[in-house]
Amino acid sequence: MSISTPETQADRTRLSWRRTLILLITVAGIGALDMITRGQVTEAAIAAVICLFCLIPIYRRQLVLRESVRPASWEPAALALGLLLLAAATAIFG
């Protein structure tokens, strides 16, 4: 049985944000390629801008976690908003 220490919690949080970043980039890439092959280049560009909007808080959060640990502030809310916008764009244009 392992005991959770504050240091390991920070590492797990940092790795969780890194996995979220990698997942978002992967899903955005697959979605953009699919939209481009269907001839929806403008919609793919809109989805890419929305994904870039989502990448900013994730990247900033990783920078903060490298230096010190502090409670999450606006990053999760911005990520959720960006993902909702991406889902709405997919529903409208897809």
SVG drawing of the C-alpha trace seen along z (x, -y; Angstrom):
<svg xmlns="http://www.w3.org/2000/svg" viewBox="-26 -32 36 34">
<polyline fill="none" stroke="black" stroke-width="0.4" points="0.0,0.0 1.4,-3.4 0.9,-6.6 0.0,-9.7 2.3,-12.6 1.9,-16.1 4.8,-15.7 3.2,-12.7 -0.1,-14.4 1.5,-17.3 3.2,-14.8 -0.1,-13.0 -1.9,-16.3 0.9,-17.4 0.8,-14.1 -3.0,-14.3 -2.9,-17.7 -0.2,-16.4 -2.5,-13.5 -5.4,-15.9 -3.1,-18.0 -2.1,-15.0 -5.6,-13.7 -6.9,-17.1 -4.2,-17.4 -4.9,-13.8 -8.7,-14.2 -8.3,-17.6 -5.9,-16.2 -8.1,-13.3 -11.2,-15.5 -9.5,-18.1 -8.2,-15.4 -11.7,-13.9 -13.3,-17.3 -10.7,-18.2 -11.2,-14.9 -14.9,-15.7 -14.2,-19.1 -15.1,-21.1 -11.9,-23.2 -13.5,-26.3 -15.1,-24.2 -11.8,-22.5 -10.2,-25.9 -12.9,-27.0 -12.4,-23.7 -8.6,-24.2 -9.0,-27.7 -11.3,-26.4 -8.8,-23.7 -6.0,-26.2 -8.2,-28.1 -8.4,-24.9 -4.6,-24.4 -3.8,-27.7 -5.1,-26.9 -3.7,-23.4 -0.2,-24.6 -0.3,-27.4 -1.4,-25.0 1.5,-22.8 3.9,-25.7 2.4,-26.6 2.7,-23.1 6.4,-22.9 7.1,-25.8 4.7,-25.4 1.3,-23.9 -1.7,-26.1 -5.4,-25.5 -6.9,-25.5 -8.4,-28.8 -9.7,-29.6 -8.0,-26.9 -10.6,-24.1 -13.4,-26.5 -11.7,-27.7 -11.0,-24.1 -14.6,-23.1 -15.9,-26.1 -13.6,-25.3 -14.6,-21.7 -18.3,-22.7 -17.6,-25.1 -15.9,-22.3 -18.8,-19.9 -21.3,-22.6 -19.2,-23.2 -19.1,-19.5 -22.9,-19.3 -23.6,-22.2 -21.1,-21.6 -20.7,-17.8"/>
</svg>
